[in-house]
Amino acid sequence: MHVLGLTGSIGMGKSTAAKMFQRLKVPVHDADATVHRLMSKNGAAVKEISDLFPETKTKNGIDRKKLGDAVFGQPEKLKQLEAILHPLVRQKMHRFIDRYARQRRELVVLDIPLLFETGGDRFCDSVLVVSCPKYIQDQRVLSRKGMTAEKYTGILQKQMPDMEKRARADFVIKSNQGRRHSFQQVQQIVEKMGSSDKRASGTKDRRFSPHLSLVCKQ
């Protein structure tokens, strides 16, 4: 089974690409959604987080906005939060991989915003980075509800520069060339790695071939 890491800086179009893989019936592990579930009512991370940040606890779990405010500009508090969340998210990720490996799926996708930053790429056979020009990224992000220039700057400071991500990627999709173009590139990747609705039967695990980078890396 081929494990493809999907990542990209904020506003680059990573989430849209993830939906395209899902549209093609490829299993996708959404790290952000996993975090949300861990912090929702009865979530596995609620007690530890509320012990550390009692002001964030509600009857429905952790208030993510209050939690964001509590760690914004506080590196040590952020590290404490990550020490709670990252092991739990990784555990869920490994369960996801194991489940689809048992089903002999040929391709699965790990949708992880901070893939390189957290070392998650070591669990992947190859990595796809979604990218676009900086001015488009700025327009997309700053138009979001509740986003400020200060908050945006803080987010970017925690993320690896886009240029470095692209240099480390096996595939790069440029999301500013239209959704149809992006979808075609996603289709090519899926076709090269094996149709998602096939089952590998008596074959070895698929591993990354350098030739596949010719599909999307530009």
C-alpha positions in Angstrom: 0.0 0.0 0.0 1.2 3.5 -0.9 0.9 6.1 1.8 0.7 9.6 0.3 1.2 12.6 2.5 -0.9 15.7 1.6 0.1 19.1 2.9 0.4 22.7 2.1 0.5 26.1 3.9 -2.6 27.9 5.0 -4.7 29.1 2.1 -3.0 27.0 -0.5 -5.9 24.7 -1.3 -4.9 21.5 0.6 -8.4 20.9 1.8 -9.8 21.2 -1.7 -7.3 18.6 -2.9 -8.2 16.3 -0.1 -11.9 16.4 -1.2 -10.8 15.5 -4.7 -9.1 12.3 -3.5 -12.2 11.5 -1.6 -14.3 12.1 -4.7 -12.1 9.4 -6.4 -12.8 7.0 -3.5 -9.3 7.2 -2.0 -9.3 6.9 1.8 -8.2 10.2 3.4 -7.1 10.7 7.0 -7.9 14.2 8.0 -5.6 15.3 10.9 -7.6 18.5 11.6 -10.9 16.6 11.9 -9.2 14.1 14.2 -8.1 17.0 16.5 -11.7 18.4 16.5 -13.0 15.0 17.5 -10.4 14.6 20.3 -11.5 18.0 21.7 -15.3 17.5 21.3 -17.6 16.3 24.0 -16.2 13.1 25.6 -13.1 13.4 23.4 -9.9 11.7 24.5 -8.0 15.0 24.9 -10.6 17.0 26.8 -9.6 16.2 30.3 -5.9 16.9 29.8 -6.5 20.1 27.9 -9.1 21.4 30.4 -6.7 20.7 33.2 -4.0 22.8 31.5 -6.4 25.5 30.2 -9.5 25.4 32.4 -11.0 28.5 30.8 -11.5 26.5 27.5 -13.8 23.8 28.8 -17.5 23.8 27.9 -20.3 21.3 28.2 -19.5 20.4 24.5 -15.8 19.9 25.0 -13.0 22.4 24.4 -13.8 25.8 23.0 -11.2 25.9 20.1 -11.3 29.7 19.8 -10.5 30.2 23.5 -7.8 27.6 23.2 -6.3 29.4 20.2 -6.3 32.6 22.2 -4.7 30.9 25.1 -1.7 29.6 23.2 -1.4 32.5 20.6 2.1 34.1 21.1 2.8 31.6 23.9 5.4 29.1 22.6 5.7 27.1 25.8 1.9 26.7 26.2 1.7 25.7 22.6 4.3 23.0 23.2 2.3 21.7 26.1 -0.8 21.5 24.0 1.0 19.7 21.2 2.4 17.2 23.7 -1.1 16.3 24.5 -2.5 16.2 21.0 0.2 14.9 18.7 0.5 11.4 20.3 -3.3 11.0 20.1 -3.5 12.1 16.5 -0.6 9.9 15.5 -2.3 6.9 17.2 -5.4 7.5 15.1 -3.3 7.9 12.0 -1.6 4.5 12.5 -5.0 2.9 13.1 -6.2 4.4 9.8 -3.2 3.0 7.9 -3.5 -0.4 9.5 -7.2 -0.6 8.7 -6.7 0.0 5.0 -3.6 -2.1 4.8 -5.7 -5.0 6.0 -8.2 -4.2 3.2 -5.3 -4.3 0.7 -6.0 -0.8 -0.6 -3.4 0.4 -3.0 -3.4 4.1 -1.9 -4.3 6.1 1.1 -3.8 9.8 1.9 -2.7 11.5 5.1 -4.0 15.0 5.1 -1.8 16.8 7.6 -1.3 20.6 7.6 2.0 20.4 9.5 3.3 17.2 7.9 7.0 18.3 7.5 7.0 20.4 10.7 5.9 17.4 12.9 8.0 14.8 11.1 4.9 13.1 9.7 6.5 12.7 6.3 8.6 9.8 7.7 5.4 7.7 7.7 4.7 8.4 4.0 6.0 6.8 0.8 5.7 10.1 -1.0 4.4 13.7 -0.4 2.1 16.0 -2.3 2.3 19.7 -1.6 -0.5 22.1 -2.7 0.8 25.6 -3.5 -0.1 28.9 -5.1 1.5 32.4 -5.4 1.8 34.4 -2.2 -0.5 37.1 -3.2 -3.3 34.6 -3.9 -2.6 32.9 -0.5 -2.9 36.3 1.2 -6.2 37.1 -0.5 -7.7 33.7 0.5 -6.6 33.8 4.1 -7.3 37.4 4.9 -10.8 37.1 3.5 -11.6 34.5 6.1 -14.0 35.4 8.9 -12.2 36.3 12.1 -8.7 36.4 10.4 -6.4 39.3 11.2 -3.0 40.2 9.8 -1.4 39.5 13.2 -3.0 36.1 13.5 -2.1 35.2 9.9 1.6 36.2 10.6 1.6 34.0 13.7 0.3 31.0 11.7 2.9 31.5 9.0 5.7 31.6 11.5 4.8 28.1 12.7 4.7 26.7 9.1 7.7 25.7 6.9 8.1 28.2 4.0 6.2 27.1 0.9 9.4 27.1 -1.2 11.0 24.6 1.2 7.9 22.4 1.2 7.9 22.3 -2.6 11.6 21.5 -2.7 11.0 18.5 -0.4 7.8 17.3 -2.2 7.5 14.4 -4.7 4.4 16.1 -6.2 3.3 19.7 -6.4 -0.1 20.9 -7.4 -0.6 24.6 -8.2 -4.1 25.4 -7.0 -4.2 28.8 -8.8 -4.7 27.1 -12.2 -8.3 26.2 -11.6 -10.0 23.3 -10.0 -10.3 21.3 -13.2 -6.5 21.4 -13.6 -6.0 20.4 -10.0 -8.5 17.6 -10.3 -6.8 16.3 -13.4 -3.4 16.2 -11.6 -5.0 14.4 -8.6 -6.5 11.8 -11.1 -3.1 11.3 -12.6 -1.6 10.5 -9.2 -4.3 8.1 -8.4 -4.0 6.4 -11.7 -0.2 6.1 -11.4 -0.4 4.6 -7.9 -3.4 2.3 -8.7 -7.1 2.8 -8.7 -8.4 3.3 -5.2 -11.3 0.9 -5.7 -9.0 -2.0 -6.6 -7.5 -4.4 -4.1 -3.9 -5.5 -4.3 -4.0 -9.3 -4.5 -0.8 -11.1 -3.7 1.4 -8.2 -4.7 4.1 -6.4 -2.8 3.5 -3.0 -1.3 3.7 -0.2 -3.8 6.6 2.2 -3.3 7.4 5.5 -4.7 9.0 5.6 -8.2 11.0 8.7 -9.1 9.2 8.7 -12.4 5.9 9.6 -10.7 7.3 13.0 -9.8 6.9 13.9 -13.5 3.2 13.9 -13.2 2.8 17.0 -11.1 6.0 18.5 -9.8 6.7 21.7 -11.8 
